[in-house]
Amino acid sequence: MNKLIQGYEVVIGFETHAQLSTQSKIFSRAPTAFGAEPNTQACAVDLALPGTLPVMNRGAVERAIEFGLAVNSTIAPHSVFARKNYFYPDLPKGYQISQFEIPVVQGGSVEFFLGDEKRSVRLVRAHLEEDAGKSLHEDFVGQSGIDLNRAGTPLLEIVTEPDMGSSDEAVAYAKELHKIVTWIGICDGNMQEGSFRCDANVSVRKPGAPLGTRREIKNLNSFKFMKEAIDYEIRWQIEEIEDGRAIVQATVLFDPDTGETRSMRTKEDAADYRYFPDPDLPPLVVAPEWVESVRSQMAELPRVMAARFVKDYGLPEYDATTLTQSKAMAAYFEAAAQASGQPKLASNWIMGELSRRVNAGDAGIEQAPVSAKTLAALISRIADNTISNAAARQVFEALWNGEGHEVDAVIEAKGLKQMNDSGALEKIIDEVIAANPDNVAQFRAGKDKAFNALVGQAMKASKGKANPAQVNELLRARLAAL
């Protein structure tokens, strides 16, 4: 259900350009490496010099097929390239080669969690196309420079239905899509370098009314800015409508310095681009055997791995989905779960304490100072009641800060071993009962808070080393016998 803001329903669709991880461009052999000197990676084909012809990059097609398989799309056996005509200084041919009426990837969906709620966004298509060059303004006073290094870089444009209803849902979708394309290795996902660029189409309407006029926020290159841009655009559109002004379809840019969107140009419709089939490129034919060959070489997909975690480890679906956010996290979990024999406890620690510390730093889980084997050893000591959860957090802290490398050694050095001796605990409990007659009387009168107070006193008397479950059990037995 779409989120209502000031009585308006928000409708969001996405177009994402994922730069494919080929070494050469989509229709030429020119390299695609980032950061080269301007205009050093544009060959005669990219510049559309007379007599040149485009030749399809097989690797780009295979990466498109991989994506389609990853999101349960239909791979078109026959698709067509078209010329998309528009005139920018950084578009040397005067048109962009793209796919229009018949894309190579059709339909599909992306599933993800928004909080604890599972959501799904339908995909319209994913089509292959070439990137344009880049206009440079910053280093030129009163002028602009043109860098054609990106011209011809292979892109997969992934288009959704307008299924999202809030900035939070849009960001959750974008993160899941980012995970998919990086997981299967078709895109490096570097948003700062432009490898993963998102355009958000945002409109608002009164519930039940026809879709409102959309404005497209271009080139959102971070999840933080994505949320800020969409939230601002929603507020701006509602204010415009409330003030009696009509929304004009437009392409807008987000300025992170001001936190505002600003119109760049009125938005074109498909007819404005005068699409027609490219006469220099034959139809793209993808035989079933090619699709199956690509499928056979793909690694286990995150949704398949998540389903396996639910089946093999008995995890909730939310846990399994979270743990498959990256291959590194999934591998860490499996190692810890198998070594400890406690998959749910491993999941809790990885999703909680470990993720909190990893997210607070610059390194990924691969560089975490506490290895999966070490975490498994810690979990095993919780499971066998050697230490309490509170003590385990102290041990984890010490391990993370390099104060030790072996779990048992840290437990011993800090004196954190849990007290499990029934005789010693019974003596402490008897002393607590004798010293707190008022709490005992309140408990016997039916006040549960008094029992918690007695447990707290027992834990304090044991200096936090008593097994809380054992304290609860022995204390209840002692009180029942009074």
N, C-alpha and C positions, 0 to 999 in steps of 0.2 A: 504494500500500500504506500502511495506517495505521501511524503510529508507535507502537512499543511502549515504554511507560514502566513500569518496575517490574513487567513481565509483563502489563500491561494495554494493551488497544487503545483508543485515543482516537477518539471519533466526534463530529463537529461539524457542525451545520447552521446556516444563517443566515436571519434575517428582517431585511430592510433597508427602512426607510421613507425614500424619496426625496421631498422636497418639490418639487412640480412648479412650473416657473418661470412660471406664469400671473400676471397682474396682479390677478386677482380670485379669489374662493374657488370651491370646486368646485360649490356649489349656490346661490350668491348673488353679488351684485355687490360685496360688501364687499372692500376692499383687503387685500393680504397682506404689505405692507411690514414689515420687521423693525424693532423698536425703538420703536414708537409707544407713547404713553401707554396704560396699562392700560385695557381696555374701550372704546377709541375706534374699533376696527375690527370691531365685532360688530354686525351689523344684526338686524332682526327675524327673518329666516330663520335666521340662526346661533343665535339665542336660542330658536328654536322657539316663538315667540309664537302664540297661537291665530289660525287663518285663514291662516297662511303656508304656502307650498308650495315644495319645492326644485326648481330648474331646472338641468339638467346643463350644465356648462361644456364647450363644444366643444373649447377649447384643451387641457383636461386629457386628453380622450380622444385627441386627436392626439398628445400627448406619450407616452401609453401605447403607441400604435401604433408610434411611432418607436422606443421601447425594444424592443418585440417584434421589429421588423425588425432591430435592431442585434444581437440575440442569437439570431437564427434561431428565434424562437418561432412558434407558430400564433396568428394573431389571430382570436379567436372572432367569427363573424358575428352571434352573438346571445349577449349576456351579461345577467346579472340583478343588481340591487342588492338587498341584504338589510339588515335591521335587526339589529344585534349588541347585545343587551341587557345592560347592566351599569350600576351606579349609583355614580358618583363625583361629588363636588361640582363638578368642572370639566367635566362632561358635561351640558349644559343640557337636552337632549331626554330623557335617561335611556336613550338608545341611540345607537349610532354607525352611520351609513350606510356600508356596506362591500359587498364582493362575497364570496360564499361558495362556493356549489356550482358556479357557472359564471362564472369570471373572464374578463376581456377578453384577457389574455395567458396562453397556456398552453404549458408546456414551454420548450425552448431550453437553452442552455448558455453558460458563461463560460469561456474558455480563457486561460491565463496561464502564465508561467514561474516555477518555484520553483527558484532557482539556474539551472542549465542544463537542468533537466528540465521538459518541458511537462506541464501538468496541465489538467484540465477538471472543472468542477463543473456538475452538471445542475440546471436550474431546474425547480421544480414549477409555478410560476405567478407572475404579477405582476398584482395587482388594484388597482383604484381604491378609495379611501376618503377620508373626511374626518378631519381631526385633531380632537382634543379641545382644551379650554382648558388652562390651566396653574394649578396650585396654588402659591402663593407663601408661603414660610415664613420666609425670612431676615429680612425687615424688620418682622416682627410679633411682639411679645412675647406668648407664650401664645395666639396666634391664627394663623390662616392667611387669606391673601387669595386671591381668584379673579380671574384675568385671562382673559377670553374672546376676546382678539384672535386666537388661533390656532384657535379653534373654526371648523370648516368649511374650514380650509386644505387644499388638494388634496394628497394623498399617493399615491404608487405603492408598494405593499408588495411587495417582491421576495423570494420564498421559495425556498430551495434544498433539494435532497435532502441527507441527512446524508453528504456525500461527502468531507469534510475530516478529516484525521487528526492535525493538529498546529496549534499556535498560529501557526507560521510560514506554513503553508498557508492558514489562515483569513485572516491579514493580507494575504497576497498576493492572495487572492480579493477581499477587500474593496477593496484598492487598484485592482484591475482594474475592478471594478464602478463605483467612484468615477470612474475615468477614462472609462468608457463614458458614464455619465449626464451628465458635464460636457462631454465631447467633442461629444455630439449636442445639448447645450444644453437638456435637459429639466429640469435641476436645477443650482443653482449650487455644490452640493457643500460648502457651508460647515458643517463639523461643529460648530464652536463655537456657531453660531446655531441648530443643530438641523435644518438642511436635509438632512442625511444622517446618519441614526441607525441604528446596527446593534445587533441583538439576537443573541447567540450561544447556541445550544442545545448544551450540552456533556454528554456521558455517557462512561462508561468501561465496559469489559467484558473478560473473559478472551477470548483469540482463539477464534473459533468459537462463542462463546456468543450467546444472543439479545441484542438491543440493551438496554443498561442504562437506568436511569431518568434522564431528562434534567433539567437545571436550566437555566433561561433567564437569561442575564446581559443586563439591559436597558440600553438607551441608552448604548452605548459611543461616545464622541464624539471619540476620537482613536485612531490606529493604535497608538501607544505603549501607551495604557491597554488597548486591545483585547488585545494580546499578554500584558500583565501579568495581566489579569483571567482570561483563559483558562488561563494557566499555573497561577495560584493555584487556580482551580476544579478543574483536573485533579488537582493534588496533594491538595487537600482531599477530593475524592471517593474517591481511592485510599486515603487514610488512614482515612476513615470505614468503608469496606468491610473493610479489613485489621483494623480494631478490632472488627469484628462488627456494625456498625450499618448499617441499610438507608438508601439514599438516598431522600428524599421529593421528589417532583416539586414544584418551587417556582420562583418568580420571584425573582431576586437582583439586587442592585446592587453595583457595584464602587466601593470607596472608595480613590481614588488616594493619599490621605494615609497610609493604613495598608497599602495594597497587598493588601487582602483583599476578598472578596465577603461580603455579608451578606443573609440572607433577608428579603424584603419581604412576601411573601404566598405561600400555597400556589398552585400553578399550576392555572388553570382548563383544562378541556377544552372542545372545541367545543360539546358538549351544554349546558354551563353557560351559554352565551350565548343559548340559545333563538333561533337564527337563524330568520327567516322573511322572505319577499320583501316589500320595502317597497311598500306599496299606493299611495304617492304618486309613485313613479317607474316609468315604463314600461320594458320591456326595452330595453337598449342595442343598437341594430342598426348594425353596421359593414359597409357594402357593399364588395365588392371594389374598386370604383372609388375609394372613399375611401382604402383602403389604398394603392393605386397612386399616388394623388395625393400622399399623404404621402411615399411612397418617392421620388417624382420630385424632391421638394424637399430631400431629405436630403443633407448633405455626405458626402464620401467617408469611410467608416467606418474606424476604426483597423485592424481586421483585414484589410480590403480594401487599405488603404494599405500595410500591412506586406507583404502578398503581392506588391504591385507593387514594393516596394523589393527584395525577393528576386529578382524577375524582371528588373527594369530595371537594377538596380545590382549584381546578383550578391552581395548580402549574405547572410550566414547568417541563418537564421530568428530566432535569438536577438537578433542585432543589430537586425533589422527591427522586432521586437516592442518592444525597448527604446526605439528611436528614435521610436516612435509612442505613447509614454506621454502626450504632449500635442501639441496642434496646433503650439504654438510650437517645440517641439524638432524635430518632423518638418519644419517649414518651414525651420528653421535648417540641418538636415542637407541638404535638397535644394538649398538655395542654395549651401552650401559644396561639396557633391559636384559640382554642375554647373559651378561657377566653377573648381574645381581639376582636374576630370577624374579625381579619385582618391577614389571613393566609400568604399572600405574604410578608407583612411587617414583620411578625414573622420569616418567612423563611430568609429574607434578614439579619435580626439582628442575627439570630442563625448561619448562614453560614459565617457572617462577623465578627462583633465585639465580639460576644460570643466565636466563635471557635478560633479566634486569641488569645484571652486571655487564653482559656483552653489549647491550644496547646503550649503556652509559659510556662505553669506551669507543675507540676507533677501530679496534680489531674485530674480526668475525669470530664465530664459534670455533673455527679451525685453529685459531691462535689462543683459545682460552687456556689459562694457566692450570686449570683443573681438567684433566683428561677424562674421557668417558670411563676408562678403567678405574681411575681414582674415585670418580663419583659413584661408580658401582660398589666400590669397597665401602664408601661412606653409607650408602643406602643399605647395604648388608648389615652394617652395625646398628642402624635404626631398626631394621626388621627383626634382628635377634635380641633386641632390647638392651644392647650394650650401652647405647646412649639415647637420650631423648631427642625430640625434634629441635628443642631449644639448644641443646648442646651440639647437635649436628650443624646448626647454623654457625656456631662458634668455630667448629672444626673447618667448615667450608671457608669461612672468613680467613682463617690462618693459612689454609692451603692456597687460596686465591692470592694472598699477599706474600707468598713465598716463605712463610714461617715454618714450613715442613713439607715433605713430599709423601710421607706414608701416613695413612689415616690412623692406624693403631698407635703410631708413635706420637702423633699430635694429641690423641685422646689421653694417652698416658701422661704426656708432658703437662697438659693443662688440668689433669685430674678430673676429667669429665665423665668417667665411667659411671653408668647408672647404678644406683643401689637397688638390688633385687633380692637381698636377703630378707626373707619373711620375718625372721626373729627380730632383726634390727628395726624393721619398719613397724612391727607391732609395738615395740617399745616406744618408738616416737609417737605413734598414734595414741597410745595410752596416756602419754605425757600431755599431748595436745588436748585430749578429751578432759583430762583433769584440770588443765589450766584455762579452759574455756567453757564453764558451766552454762553461761547464758546462751551461747551458740548451740550447745547441745539441747537445751530446753526449747529453743526456737525451732530447731530441726524436728524435734519430737512433736512440736505443735503444728508441723506441716509446712514450714518455711524452707524451701529449697536453697535459698540464698545462704542460709546459715550453714548448710552442708558445704557449699563452695568455699565459705570462709574457713571452715575447718580443714579442707583440703589445702587451701593456701597456707595455713599455718604449718601443716605437716611438710609441705614442700619447702617452706622457709627453714624449718628445723633441720631438714636434710641438706640444706644449702643447694637446693635445686637438683640434687642427684637422685632423688627417689623416682621410681617408675610411676608416673601419674596414674596409669590404669590400675596398677597394683595397690596404690594408695587408696584409690576410690573403692576398690573391692574390699580391702581389709577394713577400711573405715566404716563402710556400710555394715559389714558383719559385726564389728565391735558395737556400733550404735544399736543394731537390732537386738544384741544380746543384753543390753542394759535393762 
